[in-house]
């Protein structure tokens, strides 16, 4: 509320009524003038604006990019699922391959032992064959000596008769 003081020191009401009225008139006239200038402004022509066309192109490209990204996300999810399946299969193969590898290692050791046994038996067979050859020679000599002795005994017997 607008009040003012008189010279006598009393407070008087209504001192700014004229100021408020003047302010109201100014606001109304300014709004009317603004409304008239708004009406007076020419409307834009229907010719296409290049910037709007470019923005529409950019928006279209962004939509395509979003669609591509969505496709890539689904493809990545599918690849992730495949990788998980491959990892499970790899672990299963490792579970089978490790015991088989140990079995192959055992078979290799056993094969190596069999080879060394075959080599040892081969050497023993060669030694036995050589020994048998020598024995045949000695037996042949003994047989010949026995035959000669029998001939000598037979000759002595025949002379003595």
Secondary structure by P-SEA (a helix, b strand, c coil): cbbbbcccccccccccaaaaaaaaaaaaaaaaaaaaaaaacccccccccaaaaaaaaaaaaaaaaaaaaaaaaaaaaaaaaaaaaaaaaaaaaaaaaaaaaaaaaaaaaaaaaaaaaaaaaaaaaaaaaaaaaaaaaaaaaaaaaaaaaaaaaaaaaaaac
